[in-house]
Amino acid sequence: MSTMTEYWLISAPGDKTCQQTWETMNNVTSKQNNLCENFKFHIPDLKVGTLDQLVGLSDDLGKLDGYVEQTTRKIAAYLGDVLEDQRDKLYENLQANNNELALYITRFQWDLAKYPTKQSLRNIADIISKQVGQIDADLKTKSAAYNNLKGNLQNLEKKQTGSLLTRNLADLVKKEHFILDSEYLTTLLVIVPKANMGDWNAHYEKITDMIVPRSSQTITQDADYALCTVTLFKKVVDEFKLHARERKFVVREFVYNEEELAAGKNEITKLVTDKKKQFGPLVRWLKVNFSECFCAWVHVKALRVFVESVLRYGLPVNFQAILIHPNKKSTKRLRDVLQQLYSHLDGSAGSSGGNADNVDIPGLGFGQSEYYPYVYYKLNIDMVETKV
């Protein structure tokens, strides 16, 4: 993805009106200096509660933010795994409410049906926490079942390929290669290094007594080995194995049993069918729940902006939330312009609402590694490349 996937979600106190706050900020950053593109970020009137509740909630929302983002990224990463050779279609499958992620956040609308604003902030946070917790638990179950199926199939497929020393020989041999149902005779499968084929053909009849003359057939070869048969009396099998090994001929343990061979082939067919059957519903589930989690995550960001703005700028609630899409080359300059624009908040933020006498109240953002005079949160909507 070539465009910058980082967005800044900020808020500043309303001047005479919030519209004025928006215009001033948009003028200096976007219209005059072309440092970014700005979008009004609409947060509805939420129930404020008490200052103590807000302070406690501020910390919890920080943890919830991390958890929801991590779950969203986990779903995206797993969808990439499931798509396998169609992985290049991953980005188009990562949508929020049937929109591209950038479109969803730049036109953000609070989901009143899911998160009713008449509920307390704590209740809304709990709704999100439960919802995402359930999705996370379902993801663990679904991915374990699918990975198990995929793993079994890969193991069986691995046995269908690979060197003659290790691979499953069932699909290479035919009934006519074996002496079956004999009281005294048996047929062995021997892996012979290609370089030693001359030695095998010249000497296999003499490795022990009681070998049927001219009984060896070469069934198939790969890059390094040949698969040969030899028929001999059952009572010399152990002796044959020992002397064959001394000459670098490896006897593979193999019993020709048609029912078992058919069952083995059926198992692969069954697993392939099962995997195909589960693929569609699993991809759909991942897409739907990626969207659910992503939307929940943006709602958590909105809650954090609301709580932090009230803690910093005081009551009555009067702030403008703005989503900024910085131009890649201008982030440092944009920071400087915002700093100049809002540096006055540092002094007045403590006193304006009479809430905070500049004590280090959790939730006022002092604990954040990035502290600015305005409320600030980062959103990176690249859900694939960026690590949390």
Disulfide bonds with the S-S distance in Angstrom:
none
